[in-house]
């Protein structure tokens, strides 16, 4: 009963947040013509050409260059202006959040029913990469939402309240199901999972696991460093509207924007490491992953063990791509992140594991 009330309350807060987001929708007319020069585009939309060049990471591009030559379509033009002026695509974001809600609900139902087969998993991950990634672009994901909220409270990003509501929605979904957002609806996380699932090197992959205390310490230290740089305005990043995560933002991949060398290097490095290591970006870098890890114990739906049926064969520990199952098995208060991948469920031959709100099997 308590769990049902928790779910109902969480969904209610989620829907209220969506309504408030819609109330923050801005009506802005955007001038866009493919043949318009960068200078003309800036003047018509009341921004400075230099601001657009900085946003594009192209400081030396000529003002006479056309939008078509820069491969800027109307959607990207709107996103550029929104980021420069602090605009917020409330309607688009609200619809996207509802899509994530439906998507993660489907995933949760499949996990609860033990129906998450490998082909279905691959299809869902591909939908996440293509839909929440390449279709929606780099802005709509948990990590960027957290970064924009951090920028909002320091005054370098407008619509701080709106980004807080987006972040709240992501956290609410993670509260319903352990890291369902990170494990399935985050496009870069899904891409890493797909690469890791490539056949071959199975024995090597089982040995290539980064100790969780080390990976979590790196992730926490990076977040604290980001806060220090942001609030102390080190390196002048605040004037540039940037934080440390901008230098290694892998979500630029979904806009096909590789202006900063550090971003390109980080994307390639993360994807290459994903062949052997399970979700290196999630475990070592992602700030949202750090926060969602903190309250995994309080998630309503998660991996649960029926101790009466468990034979201690430890097949689930071997099947887990990280160290999450080790923590669940030992009932650690703060074990490694569990991304609700479901591999342990498939490995258990004694019906002792379940993904649900109680230890009983479905």
C-alpha positions in Angstrom: 0.0 0.0 0.0 2.8 2.4 0.9 4.6 1.6 -2.4 1.4 2.3 -4.4 1.0 5.7 -2.6 4.6 6.5 -3.3 4.2 5.7 -7.0 0.9 7.8 -7.2 2.6 10.7 -5.4 5.6 10.5 -7.7 3.5 10.5 -10.9 1.4 13.3 -9.5 4.5 15.5 -8.9 5.8 14.6 -12.3 2.6 15.7 -14.1 2.4 18.9 -12.0 6.0 19.7 -13.1 5.0 19.1 -16.7 2.1 21.5 -16.4 4.3 24.2 -14.8 6.9 23.7 -17.6 4.2 24.3 -20.2 3.3 27.5 -18.4 6.9 28.7 -19.0 6.6 28.3 -22.8 8.0 31.3 -24.6 6.6 32.7 -27.8 9.5 33.9 -29.9 9.6 34.5 -33.6 12.8 33.2 -35.1 14.1 34.7 -38.4 15.5 31.8 -40.5 16.5 31.6 -44.1 19.0 29.0 -45.3 20.7 31.6 -47.6 21.0 34.2 -44.8 24.5 35.1 -43.8 25.6 34.6 -40.2 25.7 38.4 -39.7 22.2 38.8 -41.1 20.8 36.0 -39.0 22.4 37.5 -35.9 21.0 41.0 -36.6 17.5 39.8 -37.4 17.3 37.8 -34.2 18.9 40.6 -32.1 22.0 38.7 -31.0 25.7 39.4 -31.6 27.5 37.5 -34.4 30.3 36.8 -31.9 27.9 35.0 -29.6 26.8 32.7 -32.4 30.4 32.0 -33.4 31.2 31.1 -29.8 28.2 28.8 -29.5 29.3 27.1 -32.8 32.9 26.9 -31.5 33.9 28.6 -34.7 35.6 31.9 -33.7 37.1 32.6 -37.1 34.2 31.9 -39.4 33.3 34.8 -41.6 30.1 36.8 -41.0 29.3 36.4 -44.7 29.1 32.6 -44.4 25.5 31.4 -45.0 23.6 29.2 -42.6 23.3 26.6 -45.3 27.1 26.5 -45.6 27.3 25.9 -41.9 24.8 23.1 -42.1 22.4 25.0 -39.7 18.8 23.9 -40.3 15.8 25.7 -38.7 15.7 23.4 -35.6 19.4 23.9 -34.9 19.0 27.7 -35.4 16.2 27.7 -32.8 18.4 25.7 -30.4 21.3 28.1 -31.0 19.2 31.2 -30.2 17.6 29.5 -27.2 21.0 28.7 -25.7 22.4 32.2 -26.4 19.3 34.1 -25.1 18.5 31.7 -22.3 15.3 30.6 -24.0 13.6 27.4 -23.0 11.7 25.1 -25.4 9.1 24.3 -22.8 6.6 22.5 -25.0 9.2 20.3 -26.7 10.7 19.4 -23.4 7.4 18.6 -21.8 6.5 16.3 -24.7 10.0 14.7 -24.5 9.6 14.1 -20.8 6.3 12.4 -21.3 7.9 10.2 -24.0 10.6 9.2 -21.5 7.9 8.4 -19.0 6.1 6.1 -21.4 9.4 4.5 -22.6 10.8 3.8 -19.1 7.4 2.4 -18.0 7.5 -0.1 -20.9 11.0 -1.0 -19.9 10.0 -1.5 -16.3 7.0 -3.7 -17.2 9.2 -5.9 -19.3 11.8 -6.2 -16.5 9.1 -7.0 -13.9 7.6 -9.7 -16.2 11.0 -11.2 -17.0 10.4 -10.5 -20.7 13.5 -8.5 -21.4 15.1 -10.7 -24.1 18.4 -9.7 -25.8 16.7 -8.7 -29.1 14.1 -6.6 -27.3 16.8 -4.9 -25.3 18.8 -4.0 -28.4 15.8 -2.6 -30.1 14.9 -0.4 -27.1 18.5 0.8 -26.8 18.5 1.7 -30.5 15.3 3.7 -30.0 16.9 5.6 -27.1 20.0 6.4 -29.1 18.1 7.5 -32.2 15.1 9.1 -30.6 16.3 10.7 -27.3 19.8 11.3 -28.9 20.0 12.1 -32.6 16.4 13.3 -32.9 16.1 15.5 -29.8 19.8 16.6 -29.9 22.4 17.2 -27.2 20.3 19.2 -24.8 17.6 16.7 -23.6 19.3 14.3 -21.2 19.8 14.1 -17.4 23.5 15.3 -17.4 22.8 18.4 -19.4 19.7 19.2 -17.3 21.8 19.1 -14.1 24.6 21.2 -15.6 22.0 23.8 -16.8 20.5 23.9 -13.3 23.9 24.5 -11.8 24.5 27.3 -14.3 21.0 28.7 -13.4 21.7 29.0 -9.7 24.9 30.9 -10.5 23.1 33.3 -12.8 24.8 32.3 -16.1 21.8 30.4 -17.4 18.3 31.8 -17.6 15.2 29.7 -16.7 16.8 28.1 -13.7 13.4 27.1 -12.4 12.5 25.4 -15.7 15.7 23.3 -15.6 15.1 22.4 -12.0 11.7 21.0 -13.0 13.2 19.0 -15.8 15.9 17.7 -13.4 13.2 16.9 -10.9 11.2 14.9 -13.5 14.4 12.8 -14.3 15.0 12.2 -10.6 11.3 11.2 -10.0 11.6 8.6 -12.8 14.8 7.3 -11.3 13.0 7.0 -7.9 10.3 4.9 -9.4 12.8 2.5 -11.0 16.5 2.2 -10.2 18.3 4.3 -12.8 15.8 3.5 -15.5 16.5 6.9 -17.0 20.3 6.4 -16.9 20.1 2.7 -18.0 17.6 3.1 -20.8 16.5 6.7 -21.7 20.0 8.3 -21.7 21.2 8.1 -25.3 24.9 8.1 -24.5 24.4 5.5 -21.8 22.4 3.4 -24.3 25.1 3.8 -26.9 27.8 2.6 -24.5 25.6 -0.4 -23.6 25.2 -1.3 -27.2 28.9 -1.2 -27.8 29.6 -3.2 -24.7 27.1 -5.8 -26.0 29.1 -6.4 -29.2 30.0 -10.1 -29.3 33.5 -11.3 -28.5 36.1 -10.7 -25.7 33.7 -12.0 -23.1 36.4 -13.3 -20.7 38.4 -10.1 -21.0 35.3 -8.0 -20.3 34.7 -9.9 -17.1 38.2 -9.0 -15.9 38.0 -5.4 -17.1 36.0 -3.9 -14.3 37.0 -0.7 -12.6 36.8 -1.0 -8.8 33.7 1.0 -7.8 35.4 3.0 -4.9 37.9 4.3 -7.5 35.4 5.1 -10.2 33.0 6.8 -7.8 35.8 8.8 -6.2 36.8 10.1 -9.6 33.2 11.0 -10.4 32.7 12.8 -7.1 36.0 14.6 -7.4 35.2 15.8 -10.9 31.8 17.1 -9.7 33.3 19.0 -6.7 36.0 20.4 -9.1 33.2 21.6 -11.4 31.5 23.3 -8.5 34.7 25.0 -7.4 35.5 26.3 -10.9 31.9 27.5 -11.4 31.4 29.3 -8.1 35.0 30.7 -7.9 34.9 31.6 -11.6 38.3 30.0 -12.2 39.7 30.2 -15.8 37.0 32.8 -16.7 34.6 30.0 -17.6 31.6 31.8 -16.1 32.0 34.7 -18.5 32.0 32.2 -21.3 28.8 30.5 -20.0 30.6 27.2 -19.5 31.4 24.7 -16.8 34.1 22.0 -16.8 31.7 19.4 -18.2 31.5 21.5 -21.4 35.0 20.4 -22.2 34.1 16.7 -22.2 30.4 16.8 -23.1 29.7 13.5 -25.0 26.2 14.6 -25.9 27.7 16.9 -28.5 27.8 13.7 -30.6 24.0 13.9 -31.1 24.2 17.3 -32.7 27.4 16.2 -34.6 29.2 19.2 -33.1 32.9 18.6 -32.4 34.2 22.1 -32.1 36.4 21.6 -29.1 39.2 19.1 -29.5 38.7 17.9 -25.9 35.1 17.0 -26.7 36.0 14.9 -29.8 38.8 13.1 -27.9 36.5 12.3 -25.0 33.7 10.9 -27.2 36.1 8.7 -29.1 37.9 7.6 -25.9 34.6 6.8 -24.1 33.2 4.8 -27.0 36.4 2.8 -27.5 36.7 2.0 -23.8 33.0 0.9 -23.9 34.2 -2.2 -25.8 35.8 -3.6 -22.7 34.5 -1.5 -19.8 30.9 -1.2 -18.9 29.6 2.4 -19.2 32.9 4.3 -18.5 31.3 7.7 -18.8 28.4 6.8 -16.4 30.7 5.4 -13.8 33.6 7.8 -14.0 32.1 11.2 -15.1 28.3 11.7 -15.2 27.1 14.0 -12.4 23.5 12.9 -12.7 24.7 9.3 -12.2 26.4 10.4 -9.0 23.2 11.8 -7.5 20.9 9.1 -8.7 23.3 6.5 -7.2 22.9 8.2 -3.8 19.2 7.3 -3.6 19.2 3.9 -5.4 18.3 2.2 -2.1 15.1 4.2 -2.0 13.9 3.3 -5.5 10.5 1.5 -5.6 11.3 -0.9 -8.4 14.7 -2.6 -8.4 16.5 -5.9 -8.3 15.4 -7.9 -5.3 16.5 -11.3 -4.0 14.3 -14.0 -2.5 16.7 -15.4 0.0 14.6 -18.6 0.5 15.0 -19.5 -3.2 18.6 -18.3 -3.6 21.2 -21.2 -3.7 24.2 -18.9 -3.5 25.4 -20.1 -7.0 26.5 -16.5 -7.7 25.6 -16.7 -11.4 24.0 -13.3 -11.1 27.3 -11.8 -9.9 29.1 -13.3 -12.9 26.4 -12.0 -15.3 26.5 -8.4 -13.9 28.6 -6.3 -16.2 29.7 -4.1 -13.3 29.8 -4.5 -9.5 26.2 -3.7 -8.9 25.0 -7.2 -8.2 27.8 -7.7 -5.7 26.4 -4.9 -3.6 22.8 -6.1 -3.9 23.9 -9.7 -3.0 25.8 -8.5 0.1 23.0 -6.0 0.9 25.4 -3.1 1.0 24.0 0.3 1.8 25.8 2.0 -1.1 27.0 -0.6 -3.6 27.9 0.2 -7.2 25.3 1.7 -9.5 22.7 -0.6 -10.9 21.5 0.4 -14.4 18.6 -2.0 -14.4 20.1 -3.9 -17.4 18.4 -7.1 -16.4 21.4 -9.4 -17.1 21.3 -10.9 -13.6 17.6 -11.8 -14.1 18.4 -13.8 -17.2 21.3 -15.6 -15.4 19.3 -16.8 -12.4 18.0 -20.3 -12.9 16.3 -20.7 -9.6 13.7 -18.0 -9.8 15.3 -16.2 -6.9 15.7 -12.7 -8.5 12.9 -10.3 -9.4 12.7 -6.7 -10.6 9.8 -5.3 -8.6 8.6 -3.5 -5.5 8.8 -6.6 -3.3 11.0 -9.7 -3.1 8.2 -12.0 -4.3 8.4 -13.3 -7.8 6.1 -11.9 -10.4 
